[in-house]
Amino acid sequence: MLKEFFRQQQRMEMQWREMMERRAHEQQLFEQEWRESMEKIERERLMIEQNWREREEQRRIREESRAERRDALLTTLLSKLVHENDIDGLVQRNSCVAVKLEKLYVLMFTALGTCT
């Protein structure tokens, strides 16, 4: 009877050890899967961030290009206005300045509308 008790104790201990080993193995598998999923999420995040940076850089380049075209156009228009005023002379200049400024504003806003 005592031998049977000890055998039963040994079986119970063996079952307990096997169960603990299975749990440890399952825990290791779970942790490995979790690490892999976190690594995948991190890679996806880095790709999204890189795409965002590239789009921002392209947007910035387009914005700079528009600003350069706008500045060149305004410089050209102002130079043309100054040149026309110099040619018109003092008498005509006084009567034409308002009309030319209006034309300049129209040209500027039209140009700005096409640059964007």
TIMI-2910 file (N, C-alpha, C, CB; in pm, 1 decimal, decimal comma, always signed):
<rs>
+----------+----------+----------+----------+----------+----------+----------+----------+----------+----------+----------+----------+------+
!      n_x !      n_y !      n_z !     ca_x !     ca_y !     ca_z !      c_x !      c_y !      c_z !     cb_x !     cb_y !     cb_z ! resn !
+----------+----------+----------+----------+----------+----------+----------+----------+----------+----------+----------+----------+------+
!    +80,8 !   -118,8 !     +0,0 !     +0,0 !     +0,0 !     +0,0 !    +86,0 !   +126,5 !     +0,0 !    -92,4 !     -0,9 !   +119,0 !  Met !
!   +189,6 !   +125,8 !    +76,9 !   +280,8 !   +239,6 !    +80,6 !   +350,4 !   +254,8 !    -54,7 !   +385,0 !   +222,6 !   +194,0 !  Leu !
!   +386,8 !   +142,5 !   -119,9 !   +448,7 !   +148,5 !   -251,3 !   +351,4 !   +209,0 !   -352,3 !   +493,5 !     +8,4 !   -296,6 !  Lys !
!   +228,2 !   +172,0 !   -344,2 !   +126,6 !   +225,8 !   -434,6 !   +111,1 !   +376,8 !   -413,6 !     -8,9 !   +154,2 !   -412,7 !  Glu !
!   +114,8 !   +417,3 !   -288,9 !   +104,8 !   +560,3 !   -257,8 !   +221,8 !   +636,2 !   -321,4 !   +102,6 !   +583,1 !   -103,9 !  Phe !
!   +344,1 !   +582,4 !   -307,4 !   +462,3 !   +647,5 !   -363,3 !   +456,2 !   +650,9 !   -516,5 !   +589,8 !   +575,0 !   -316,9 !  Phe !
!   +408,9 !   +539,7 !   -578,8 !   +394,6 !   +537,8 !   -723,6 !   +294,0 !   +643,7 !   -770,0 !   +351,1 !   +398,3 !   -770,9 !  Arg !
!   +186,3 !   +653,8 !   -696,6 !    +84,6 !   +754,7 !   -732,2 !   +142,1 !   +894,6 !   -716,2 !    -42,7 !   +738,9 !   -644,3 !  Gln !
!   +220,1 !   +917,4 !   -612,3 !   +285,6 !  +1046,7 !   -590,4 !   +381,4 !  +1076,3 !   -705,8 !   +361,7 !  +1047,8 !   -454,7 !  Gln !
!   +457,2 !   +977,3 !   -747,9 !   +551,1 !   +995,5 !   -857,7 !   +476,8 !  +1027,3 !   -987,4 !   +638,1 !   +870,2 !   -875,2 !  Gln !
!   +365,3 !   +955,9 !  -1014,1 !   +286,0 !   +983,8 !  -1133,1 !   +232,5 !  +1127,3 !  -1129,4 !   +169,8 !   +883,2 !  -1145,0 !  Arg !
!   +182,5 !  +1167,1 !  -1015,0 !   +128,5 !  +1303,6 !  -1001,2 !   +238,4 !  +1407,7 !  -1023,7 !    +64,6 !  +1323,1 !   -861,0 !  Met !
!   +357,0 !  +1381,7 !   -968,0 !   +467,9 !  +1474,8 !   -987,5 !   +509,9 !  +1479,4 !  -1134,8 !   +587,5 !  +1434,8 !   -899,2 !  Glu !
!   +511,3 !  +1359,9 !  -1197,6 !   +546,4 !  +1352,8 !  -1338,7 !   +444,6 !  +1429,4 !  -1422,5 !   +555,0 !  +1206,5 !  -1385,0 !  Met !
!   +316,7 !  +1411,2 !  -1395,2 !   +211,8 !  +1483,3 !  -1468,1 !   +223,1 !  +1634,0 !  -1444,7 !    +72,3 !  +1433,2 !  -1425,3 !  Gln !
!   +253,0 !  +1670,2 !  -1321,3 !   +266,9 !  +1812,5 !  -1288,5 !   +384,3 !  +1873,5 !  -1366,9 !   +287,9 !  +1831,6 !  -1135,2 !  Trp !
!   +500,0 !  +1800,9 !  -1371,2 !   +616,7 !  +1848,7 !  -1444,6 !   +586,2 !  +1861,4 !  -1593,4 !   +735,5 !  +1754,8 !  -1423,0 !  Arg !
!   +520,8 !  +1761,9 !  -1649,9 !   +485,4 !  +1765,7 !  -1792,1 !   +392,3 !  +1883,4 !  -1821,4 !   +418,8 !  +1633,0 !  -1834,9 !  Glu !
!   +296,4 !  +1903,5 !  -1731,4 !   +203,7 !  +2015,7 !  -1749,2 !   +279,8 !  +2148,8 !  -1742,1 !    +91,5 !  +2011,5 !  -1641,6 !  Met !
!   +372,1 !  +2161,4 !  -1647,8 !   +450,1 !  +2285,0 !  -1634,3 !   +540,3 !  +2305,2 !  -1756,2 !   +535,2 !  +2281,8 !  -1504,9 !  Met !
!   +598,0 !  +2197,4 !  -1807,9 !   +680,9 !  +2208,1 !  -1927,2 !   +597,3 !  +2250,4 !  -2047,9 !   +751,3 !  +2074,8 !  -1955,4 !  Glu !
!   +475,5 !  +2194,7 !  -2060,2 !   +386,5 !  +2235,6 !  -2169,3 !   +350,8 !  +2383,4 !  -2157,7 !   +258,4 !  +2150,3 !  -2169,5 !  Arg !
!   +319,7 !  +2425,1 !  -2036,2 !   +286,3 !  +2566,9 !  -2015,6 !   +405,0 !  +2657,6 !  -2048,5 !   +241,2 !  +2590,7 !  -1870,3 !  Arg !
!   +523,5 !  +2615,3 !  -2006,9 !   +643,6 !  +2695,0 !  -2037,4 !   +665,1 !  +2702,1 !  -2188,3 !   +768,9 !  +2634,7 !  -1968,0 !  Ala !
!   +646,3 !  +2590,4 !  -2254,9 !   +661,7 !  +2586,5 !  -2401,3 !   +556,2 !  +2675,8 !  -2468,3 !   +649,7 !  +2440,0 !  -2453,9 !  His !
!   +432,0 !  +2666,1 !  -2423,9 !   +325,1 !  +2750,5 !  -2478,6 !   +355,4 !  +2897,5 !  -2454,6 !   +189,3 !  +2713,8 !  -2416,1 !  Glu !
!   +409,0 !  +2929,3 !  -2336,1 !   +445,0 !  +3067,9 !  -2305,0 !   +555,6 !  +3117,0 !  -2398,2 !   +489,8 !  +3080,6 !  -2158,0 !  Gln !
!   +653,9 !  +3031,9 !  -2424,4 !   +762,7 !  +3068,4 !  -2515,8 !   +708,7 !  +3091,3 !  -2656,7 !   +871,4 !  +2958,7 !  -2517,5 !  Gln !
!   +618,7 !  +3004,3 !  -2702,1 !   +558,8 !  +3022,4 !  -2834,4 !   +480,8 !  +3153,2 !  -2840,8 !   +466,9 !  +2904,2 !  -2868,6 !  Leu !
!   +402,5 !  +3179,8 !  -2738,3 !   +324,3 !  +3303,5 !  -2733,8 !   +416,0 !  +3425,2 !  -2739,5 !   +237,5 !  +3308,1 !  -2606,5 !  Phe !
!   +521,9 !  +3422,5 !  -2659,7 !   +615,6 !  +3535,6 !  -2657,2 !   +684,5 !  +3553,1 !  -2792,3 !   +720,9 !  +3515,5 !  -2547,0 !  Glu !
!   +721,3 !  +3443,1 !  -2857,3 !   +784,3 !  +3450,9 !  -2989,4 !   +687,3 !  +3511,1 !  -3091,6 !   +830,8 !  +3310,6 !  -3035,7 !  Gln !
!   +564,2 !  +3465,4 !  -3091,6 !   +463,4 !  +3520,0 !  -3183,1 !   +441,1 !  +3668,2 !  -3155,9 !   +330,5 !  +3443,1 !  -3169,7 !  Glu !
!   +438,1 !  +3705,0 !  -3027,5 !   +418,4 !  +3845,0 !  -2991,3 !   +534,6 !  +3929,5 !  -3042,4 !   +403,8 !  +3860,3 !  -2838,6 !  Trp !
!   +658,7 !  +3882,5 !  -3023,4 !   +776,6 !  +3956,4 !  -3071,9 !   +771,4 !  +3972,9 !  -3223,6 !   +907,0 !  +3883,7 !  -3031,0 !  Arg !
!   +736,3 !  +3865,8 !  -3293,1 !   +729,6 !  +3872,6 !  -3438,7 !   +622,4 !  +3970,6 !  -3485,1 !   +702,5 !  +3734,3 !  -3496,7 !  Glu !
!   +508,2 !  +3969,5 !  -3418,8 !   +402,4 !  +4063,7 !  -3458,4 !   +443,5 !  +4207,3 !  -3428,4 !   +270,4 !  +4030,6 !  -3386,1 !  Ser !
!   +513,2 !  +4230,9 !  -3316,6 !   +560,5 !  +4365,7 !  -3284,5 !   +665,5 !  +4411,4 !  -3385,4 !   +618,5 !  +4370,1 !  -3142,0 !  Met !
!   +752,9 !  +4321,2 !  -3427,8 !   +853,0 !  +4356,0 !  -3529,1 !   +786,1 !  +4390,6 !  -3661,3 !   +952,4 !  +4240,4 !  -3549,0 !  Glu !
!   +683,5 !  +4314,7 !  -3697,3 !   +610,1 !  +4342,5 !  -3820,7 !   +542,2 !  +4479,1 !  -3813,3 !   +505,7 !  +4232,4 !  -3847,3 !  Lys !
!   +479,2 !  +4507,6 !  -3700,9 !   +413,3 !  +4637,8 !  -3682,2 !   +515,1 !  +4750,3 !  -3690,7 !   +339,5 !  +4643,0 !  -3546,7 !  Ile !
!   +631,4 !  +4730,7 !  -3631,1 !   +735,8 !  +4834,1 !  -3635,1 !   +783,6 !  +4857,0 !  -3777,9 !   +854,8 !  +4794,5 !  -3545,3 !  Glu !
!   +803,2 !  +4749,3 !  -3854,8 !   +844,2 !  +4764,6 !  -3995,6 !   +738,0 !  +4841,5 !  -4074,6 !   +868,7 !  +4625,7 !  -4060,7 !  Arg !
!   +611,7 !  +4808,2 !  -4051,1 !   +503,2 !  +4879,0 !  -4120,1 !   +502,1 !  +5026,5 !  -4082,5 !   +367,4 !  +4815,3 !  -4086,9 !  Glu !
!   +522,8 !  +5054,7 !  -3953,3 !   +525,6 !  +5193,5 !  -3907,6 !   +639,3 !  +5269,6 !  -3974,3 !   +539,8 !  +5199,7 !  -3754,9 !  Arg !
!   +756,1 !  +5207,2 !  -3984,3 !   +870,6 !  +5272,4 !  -4047,8 !   +844,5 !  +5298,2 !  -4196,1 !   +996,5 !  +5187,0 !  -4030,9 !  Leu !
!   +779,7 !  +5204,0 !  -4263,1 !   +747,2 !  +5223,5 !  -4404,6 !   +647,9 !  +5338,1 !  -4421,9 !   +689,9 !  +5094,2 !  -4465,1 !  Met !
!   +546,3 !  +5343,6 !  -4336,5 !   +447,6 !  +5451,5 !  -4343,4 !   +514,5 !  +5586,1 !  -4317,9 !   +333,8 !  +5428,0 !  -4241,6 !  Ile !
!   +601,7 !  +5588,9 !  -4218,6 !   +672,5 !  +5713,0 !  -4186,7 !   +761,4 !  +5757,1 !  -4303,1 !   +757,0 !  +5695,1 !  -4059,4 !  Glu !
!   +830,2 !  +5662,9 !  -4365,9 !   +915,6 !  +5694,7 !  -4480,5 !   +832,0 !  +5749,3 !  -4596,5 !   +994,4 !  +5569,7 !  -4525,6 !  Gln !
!   +719,0 !  +5685,4 !  -4623,6 !   +629,9 !  +5733,7 !  -4729,9 !   +581,7 !  +5874,9 !  -4699,1 !   +509,2 !  +5638,9 !  -4747,1 !  Asn !
!   +547,7 !  +5899,7 !  -4573,6 !   +501,1 !  +6032,5 !  -4533,9 !   +612,0 !  +6135,7 !  -4556,5 !   +456,2 !  +6032,6 !  -4385,3 !  Trp !
!   +736,2 !  +6101,6 !  -4516,9 !   +848,9 !  +6193,8 !  -4537,4 !   +868,8 !  +6224,6 !  -4685,2 !   +977,9 !  +6134,9 !  -4478,7 !  Arg !
!   +859,3 !  +6121,1 !  -4768,1 !   +876,8 !  +6141,7 !  -4912,3 !   +767,4 !  +6230,9 !  -4969,3 !   +877,7 !  +6007,4 !  -4985,7 !  Glu !
!   +642,7 !  +6208,5 !  -4926,4 !   +532,5 !  +6293,5 !  -4974,0 !   +550,5 !  +6437,9 !  -4926,7 !   +396,7 !  +6238,2 !  -4925,0 !  Arg !
!   +593,8 !  +6456,5 !  -4803,8 !   +618,5 !  +6590,9 !  -4752,1 !   +729,6 !  +6659,8 !  -4829,9 !   +654,2 !  +6585,3 !  -4603,7 !  Glu !
!   +834,3 !  +6586,6 !  -4862,4 !   +944,4 !  +6643,7 !  -4939,9 !   +896,6 !  +6684,4 !  -5079,3 !  +1060,9 !  +6543,2 !  -4950,7 !  Glu !
!   +815,9 !  +6601,0 !  -5142,7 !   +761,2 !  +6634,4 !  -5274,6 !   +670,9 !  +6757,6 !  -5265,9 !   +682,5 !  +6514,5 !  -5332,7 !  Gln !
!   +588,2 !  +6764,0 !  -5161,0 !   +500,8 !  +6880,2 !  -5141,6 !   +583,9 !  +7006,7 !  -5122,7 !   +407,7 !  +6858,6 !  -5020,2 !  Arg !
!   +690,3 !  +6996,5 !  -5043,5 !   +776,7 !  +7112,1 !  -5017,9 !   +844,1 !  +7158,1 !  -5147,4 !   +883,3 !  +7077,7 !  -4911,1 !  Arg !
!   +888,9 !  +7063,8 !  -5228,2 !   +953,7 !  +7098,5 !  -5355,4 !   +853,7 !  +7168,4 !  -5447,3 !  +1011,4 !  +6971,6 !  -5424,7 !  Ile !
!   +730,2 !  +7116,3 !  -5454,7 !   +628,0 !  +7180,9 !  -5538,7 !   +598,3 !  +7322,3 !  -5487,9 !   +497,7 !  +7096,3 !  -5540,9 !  Arg !
!   +589,5 !  +7335,5 !  -5355,8 !   +560,4 !  +7466,7 !  -5297,6 !   +672,5 !  +7565,9 !  -5327,6 !   +539,9 !  +7454,7 !  -5145,9 !  Glu !
!   +797,4 !  +7522,2 !  -5316,4 !   +911,3 !  +7609,4 !  -5348,2 !   +910,2 !  +7648,3 !  -5495,8 !  +1044,4 !  +7539,7 !  -5312,9 !  Glu !
!   +877,5 !  +7554,3 !  -5581,4 !   +871,8 !  +7581,4 !  -5724,7 !   +764,6 !  +7686,2 !  -5754,3 !   +843,8 !  +7451,5 !  -5803,5 !  Ser !
!   +647,7 !  +7669,4 !  -5693,4 !   +541,0 !  +7769,2 !  -5712,2 !   +585,5 !  +7906,9 !  -5664,7 !   +413,6 !  +7726,8 !  -5637,0 !  Arg !
!   +650,7 !  +7910,7 !  -5549,5 !   +696,6 !  +8038,7 !  -5495,7 !   +798,5 !  +8103,6 !  -5589,0 !   +757,4 !  +8019,4 !  -5356,1 !  Ala !
!   +888,5 !  +8024,5 !  -5644,8 !   +988,1 !  +8078,1 !  -5738,5 !   +920,9 !  +8132,8 !  -5864,8 !  +1090,7 !  +7968,9 !  -5776,2 !  Glu !
!   +823,2 !  +8056,6 !  -5917,9 !   +752,3 !  +8103,2 !  -6038,5 !   +674,7 !  +8231,9 !  -6007,6 !   +655,2 !  +7992,7 !  -6091,5 !  Arg !
!   +610,8 !  +8235,4 !  -5891,7 !   +535,0 !  +8354,3 !  -5853,1 !   +628,1 !  +8474,9 !  -5839,2 !   +459,0 !  +8329,6 !  -5720,9 !  Arg !
!   +742,4 !  +8455,4 !  -5773,0 !   +837,8 !  +8565,8 !  -5756,1 !   +890,2 !  +8614,5 !  -5890,6 !   +955,0 !  +8522,1 !  -5667,2 !  Asp !
!   +921,8 !  +8521,6 !  -5979,6 !   +970,9 !  +8560,3 !  -6112,4 !   +864,6 !  +8638,9 !  -6188,3 !  +1012,7 !  +8435,9 !  -6193,2 !  Ala !
!   +741,4 !  +8593,5 !  -6180,2 !   +632,1 !  +8661,8 !  -6248,6 !   +610,9 !  +8802,2 !  -6191,9 !   +502,9 !  +8580,1 !  -6237,0 !  Leu !
!   +609,5 !  +8813,2 !  -6061,8 !   +592,1 !  +8945,8 !  -6000,7 !   +707,0 !  +9039,2 !  -6037,1 !   +581,6 !  +8933,4 !  -5848,0 !  Leu !
!   +828,2 !  +8986,2 !  -6037,6 !   +943,3 !  +9068,3 !  -6075,4 !   +929,7 !  +9115,8 !  -6219,3 !  +1074,3 !  +8989,6 !  -6057,4 !  Thr !
!   +889,0 !  +9025,6 !  -6306,8 !   +870,5 !  +9061,1 !  -6448,0 !   +761,8 !  +9166,4 !  -6463,2 !   +835,2 !  +8936,5 !  -6531,1 !  Thr !
!   +648,9 !  +9144,5 !  -6394,9 !   +538,2 !  +9240,2 !  -6405,4 !   +576,0 !  +9377,5 !  -6350,9 !   +415,9 !  +9187,5 !  -6331,2 !  Leu !
!   +644,6 !  +9379,0 !  -6237,9 !   +685,6 !  +9507,7 !  -6181,8 !   +788,4 !  +9576,7 !  -6271,6 !   +743,3 !  +9488,5 !  -6040,7 !  Leu !
!   +880,3 !  +9500,3 !  -6327,0 !   +978,7 !  +9558,1 !  -6419,6 !   +909,1 !  +9616,3 !  -6542,1 !  +1082,1 !  +9451,6 !  -6462,7 !  Ser !
!   +810,5 !  +9544,1 !  -6592,5 !   +736,6 !  +9591,2 !  -6709,9 !   +661,3 !  +9720,2 !  -6675,9 !   +637,9 !  +9482,2 !  -6760,1 !  Lys !
!   +600,3 !  +9724,0 !  -6559,4 !   +527,4 !  +9844,2 !  -6517,8 !   +622,3 !  +9963,3 !  -6505,1 !   +454,7 !  +9819,7 !  -6383,9 !  Leu !
!   +736,2 !  +9942,4 !  -6442,9 !   +834,4 ! +10050,8 !  -6427,7 !   +882,9 ! +10095,4 !  -6564,5 !   +954,4 ! +10005,6 !  -6340,1 !  Val !
!   +912,2 ! +10002,0 !  -6651,8 !   +959,8 ! +10033,8 !  -6785,8 !   +853,5 ! +10113,0 !  -6862,9 !   +996,8 !  +9904,8 !  -6861,8 !  His !
!   +727,5 ! +10070,6 !  -6857,4 !   +620,1 ! +10142,3 !  -6926,7 !   +602,3 ! +10281,8 !  -6870,3 !   +488,7 ! +10065,0 !  -6916,7 !  Glu !
!   +614,3 ! +10293,9 !  -6740,0 !   +600,5 ! +10427,0 !  -6679,2 !   +714,3 ! +10518,5 !  -6721,6 !   +596,5 ! +10416,3 !  -6526,1 !  Asn !
!   +833,9 ! +10465,7 !  -6735,0 !   +947,2 ! +10546,1 !  -6779,6 !   +925,1 ! +10593,3 !  -6923,0 !  +1078,4 ! +10465,7 !  -6769,0 !  Asp !
!   +870,5 ! +10508,3 !  -7008,3 !   +848,2 ! +10542,3 !  -7148,9 !   +735,4 ! +10643,9 !  -7162,8 !   +816,1 ! +10416,0 !  -7230,4 !  Ile !
!   +630,7 ! +10629,3 !  -7087,1 !   +513,4 ! +10715,9 !  -7099,7 !   +544,4 ! +10862,5 !  -7070,8 !   +404,7 ! +10668,3 !  -7006,7 !  Asp !
!   +639,9 ! +10885,6 !  -6989,1 !   +672,5 ! +11024,8 !  -6957,7 !   +592,0 ! +11076,2 !  -6840,3 !   +648,7 ! +11113,0 !  -7078,3 !  Gly !
!   +628,0 ! +11194,3 !  -6795,4 !   +567,1 ! +11249,8 !  -6675,2 !   +420,4 ! +11285,6 !  -6694,2 !   +643,1 ! +11371,5 !  -6631,5 !  Leu !
!   +381,2 ! +11342,2 !  -6806,5 !   +242,6 ! +11388,7 !  -6825,8 !   +147,3 ! +11270,5 !  -6830,3 !   +229,8 ! +11472,0 !  -6955,6 !  Val !
!   +179,3 ! +11173,4 !  -6912,5 !    +90,3 ! +11058,7 !  -6925,7 !    +96,8 ! +10967,6 !  -6804,0 !   +124,5 ! +10980,2 !  -7050,5 !  Gln !
!   +209,4 ! +10966,2 !  -6738,5 !   +226,8 ! +10876,5 !  -6625,1 !   +124,4 ! +10902,5 !  -6516,4 !   +366,0 ! +10890,3 !  -6568,7 !  Arg !
!    +99,5 ! +11027,3 !  -6485,5 !     +4,8 ! +11059,4 !  -6378,6 !   -134,9 ! +11007,5 !  -6410,2 !     +0,2 ! +11210,0 !  -6355,5 !  Asn !
!   -176,0 ! +11012,1 !  -6534,1 !   -311,3 ! +10967,2 !  -6568,2 !   -319,5 ! +10816,7 !  -6585,9 !   -358,3 ! +11035,5 !  -6694,6 !  Ser !
!   -208,5 ! +10752,9 !  -6614,5 !   -210,9 ! +10609,5 !  -6645,7 !   -173,4 ! +10520,1 !  -6527,2 !   -117,3 ! +10581,6 !  -6760,2 !  Cys !
!   -120,2 ! +10574,9 !  -6422,7 !    -70,6 ! +10492,2 !  -6312,0 !   -181,9 ! +10407,5 !  -6253,6 !     -8,6 ! +10579,7 !  -6202,4 !  Val !
!   -298,8 ! +10465,7 !  -6230,3 !   -409,2 ! +10390,8 !  -6170,2 !   -451,7 ! +10275,2 !  -6259,7 !   -528,5 ! +10483,2 !  -6143,5 !  Ala !
!   -459,4 ! +10300,4 !  -6390,5 !   -500,0 ! +10196,2 !  -6484,9 !   -395,7 ! +10085,6 !  -6487,9 !   -520,4 ! +10255,0 !  -6626,5 !  Val !
!   -268,7 ! +10122,1 !  -6487,3 !   -162,3 ! +10022,7 !  -6494,8 !   -154,9 !  +9940,5 !  -6366,2 !    -27,9 ! +10090,8 !  -6521,9 !  Lys !
!   -178,2 ! +10004,5 !  -6253,2 !   -180,1 !  +9929,0 !  -6128,3 !   -295,0 !  +9828,9 !  -6128,1 !   -191,9 ! +10023,9 !  -6008,0 !  Leu !
!   -409,3 !  +9872,4 !  -6179,1 !   -522,5 !  +9780,1 !  -6189,4 !   -487,7 !  +9662,5 !  -6279,7 !   -647,1 !  +9852,9 !  -6242,7 !  Glu !
!   -424,7 !  +9690,1 !  -6392,9 !   -383,6 !  +9583,6 !  -6484,9 !   -283,3 !  +9490,9 !  -6416,5 !   -322,4 !  +9643,5 !  -6614,3 !  Lys !
!   -193,4 !  +9549,8 !  -6338,6 !    -93,5 !  +9470,9 !  -6266,5 !   -161,2 !  +9376,9 !  -6167,4 !     +6,0 !  +9562,9 !  -6193,3 !  Leu !
!   -257,8 !  +9428,2 !  -6091,4 !   -329,0 !  +9343,9 !  -5995,1 !   -402,3 !  +9229,3 !  -6065,6 !   -428,8 !  +9428,3 !  -5913,8 !  Tyr !
!   -467,0 !  +9260,2 !  -6175,5 !   -537,3 !  +9157,0 !  -6250,7 !   -438,6 !  +9051,6 !  -6299,8 !   -613,9 !  +9218,7 !  -6369,3 !  Val !
!   -328,8 !  +9095,0 !  -6356,0 !   -227,6 !  +9000,5 !  -6404,2 !   -168,8 !  +8916,7 !  -6290,6 !   -115,9 !  +9075,7 !  -6476,1 !  Leu !
!   -143,6 !  +8981,3 !  -6177,2 !    -87,2 !  +8909,7 !  -6063,6 !   -183,9 !  +8802,7 !  -6014,4 !    -53,1 !  +9007,0 !  -5950,3 !  Met !
!   -308,2 !  +8838,4 !  -5992,2 !   -404,0 !  +8740,9 !  -5939,0 !   -432,1 !  +8630,9 !  -6040,8 !   -535,3 !  +8810,5 !  -5899,2 !  Phe !
!   -432,1 !  +8664,5 !  -6167,5 !   -449,6 !  +8561,1 !  -6270,7 !   -330,1 !  +8466,4 !  -6268,0 !   -465,5 !  +8625,1 !  -6412,4 !  Thr !
!   -210,2 !  +8522,0 !  -6258,9 !    -90,3 !  +8440,2 !  -6256,7 !    -85,7 !  +8354,4 !  -6130,5 !    +34,5 !  +8528,3 !  -6266,0 !  Ala !
!   -120,2 !  +8413,0 !  -6018,6 !   -118,2 !  +8336,0 !  -5894,0 !   -219,2 !  +8222,4 !  -5898,6 !   -147,1 !  +8426,9 !  -5774,2 !  Leu !
!   -330,4 !  +8246,1 !  -5962,6 !   -430,9 !  +8140,4 !  -5976,3 !   -381,1 !  +8026,7 !  -6060,7 !   -558,0 !  +8195,3 !  -6035,6 !  Gly !
!   -298,9 !  +8054,4 !  -6161,7 !   -247,1 !  +7946,3 !  -6248,1 !   -125,3 !  +7879,8 !  -6187,4 !   -211,7 !  +8000,5 !  -6386,6 !  Thr !
!    -59,2 !  +7942,1 !  -6093,1 !    +60,1 !  +7882,7 !  -6033,7 !    +24,6 !  +7777,6 !  -5930,0 !   +146,6 !  +7990,2 !  -5970,6 !  Cys !
!    -90,3 !  +7786,3 !  -5871,2 !   -121,3 !  +7693,8 !  -5761,3 !   -173,3 !  +7562,9 !  -5809,7 !   -220,8 !  +7754,0 !  -5668,3 !  Thr !
+----------+----------+----------+----------+----------+----------+----------+----------+----------+----------+----------+----------+------+
</rs>
